[in-house]
């Protein structure tokens, strides 16, 4: 995910001081890293909603993306119908 966002110019390396580099979103891009989604269990320990072990993240942009940036971003099939988390 980081490679795709960096290739699209949405994440850039920033010097955090003392030689530490971090990938940070550009102004107008907001990244919510969720990670794997755990299963949900009822009181008896039965799975009521399966988890998703894949890495999840939400990306919201308030900037205009170029066609090249959009082409560099991964797509999902099928698209999520119920978000796990939403931006406020």
N, C-alpha and C positions, 0 to 999 in steps of 0.2 A: 504494500500500500504506500509506504513512504517513497519507494522508488518511483511509482506512478505519479504521486503528487509532486515530487521533486521534478520529474521530467515535464510535468505540465506547468511548472513555474509557480505552483501554489504553496509549496514548502521550500524554504531557502535556509541555508546554513547561517547561523548567527553566532558570533563570538559571545559567550556568556562570561568571559573573563577568565584569567589564569589559564588560557589555552583550551578551555572547555568549549566545544562546539555543540550546538543543538539545532535540530530542524524545527523551524517555527513557521506558522502560516504567514503569508504576506498580508498587509493591511487589506481588510475587506473579505478575508477568508477566515472561517471559524471551524475548527476541527474538534470534535468530541470523540475521544477514543473510548470505546466501550469494551473491546476485547471479546472473549468467548462469552456466550450467554448461557448461564447455568439452567438446568431443568428446574421446574417448580413441582413441589411435592405437597400432597395433602397431609392431614394430621396423622394418617396411618403409614406414611412413607411411600405411598403410591405416586408415581409420576402422573401429574395432571396436565403438564405442558412440557414437551420435550425441549431439551436445550439445543443449542447450535454451537458446536465446538470451533467453528471458523472465527476468525478475527473480525469484529464489527467496528465500524466508525461512522459517524455522521459528519458530512461536510456541508457547510452552508456558505454561500458566497453572496456578497452584495456588490460585487464588481462584475463588469462585463467580461466573459471569457471568450477567447478567440476560438475559432474552429479547431486550430491545432491543439489548444489546451483541452478542449472537450474530447478530441480524438485520443489524447494520451490518457484519459481517465478510464478506469474500469467501469463496466456496466454490470447490472445484475439481472438475472433471468431466473425466476420471475422477480419483478420488483416487489419490495416489501409492502405488504398491505396494511400492517399494523406496526408502527414504529415501537421499538423497545424503549427508547427515550426520545423526547422531542426538545427542541430549543424553546426556551420561554419567551 
